[in-house]
């Protein structure tokens, strides 16, 4: 039976330790000192395990987690740049109560921690009154189909496996695109079909809005210059613009 490399390494280390103790005895012939030394090192072993497992490993795990979080947010940033912001604008057109979101979140300018908490509460309370008949469903279908390959590549990214909320968002958006893609005609829908698509759109819309706010908060902490642009093109602001307006005379 072939031994695993870990067993081989363990046996080699044990053999090396016995050899060192053997040489020590052959040179100094002091069995009592060797036993005192052995038990002294054995007594320190639990403390060494604590230091290695609870302190060093935790520090390494925290650093690895931060690296994974950074990689995940790079992917999330690519999603919002390519799909998310434009999709959120389109979802708003189907929301019968979108003015509430635009007034509460679109008007935010300072984006302090209190502003983020307020925005999160607004999103949690919002009814997301989605009706497929209110917007251009054919244009939404064309948009999602044009982004299908990009979304599938994101789903193949193993970095996102640990980010359940964003993975659920991707699945919801992909599912909405598939539902629309299988329908040749989306301008004339049966009431039951319209209600079904409204539910799929509502799911994607709700997850998208929540994830956008989370991503915006991360940008403010980690990349203020990226946050500046993201806040200026706020998809929940009806008159958002990337250009920075110059102050008027006397300002």
JOBEL-V801880 format. One record per pair of residues at least 24 apart in sequence whose ideal C-beta (glycine too) atoms are under 6 Angstrom apart, sorted by the first residue. I is the first residue (numbers start at 1). GAP is how many residues later the second one is. D is the distance in Angstrom with one decimal. If there is no record, write none. Layout:
I_GAP_D, I_GAP_D
This chain:
71_88_4.8, 72_87_5.4, 72_91_5.1, 73_145_5.7, 75_82_5.7, 75_84_6.0, 76_90_5.8, 76_139_5.4, 82_68_5.7, 83_64_5.0, 85_150_5.0, 88_120_5.4, 88_147_4.2, 89_146_4.6, 90_50_5.4, 91_114_4.0, 93_42_3.7, 94_36_4.9, 94_40_4.9, 94_41_4.2, 95_34_5.9, 95_35_5.8, 96_33_4.1, 97_32_4.7, 101_135_5.3, 102_134_5.6, 102_136_5.4, 105_131_4.6, 106_130_4.5, 106_131_3.7, 116_101_5.2, 119_94_5.6, 123_86_5.4, 123_87_5.7, 128_74_5.0, 128_77_5.8, 128_78_5.1, 130_68_5.1, 130_71_5.1, 130_72_4.1, 131_67_5.7, 132_62_5.1, 132_65_4.9, 132_66_4.8, 137_49_4.5, 138_48_5.4, 138_49_5.9, 141_39_3.9, 141_45_5.7, 144_33_3.5, 145_36_5.6, 148_29_5.9, 166_45_5.9, 169_38_4.3, 169_42_5.1, 172_31_4.9, 172_32_4.2, 172_35_5.3, 173_31_5.0, 176_24_4.8, 176_25_6.0, 176_28_4.8
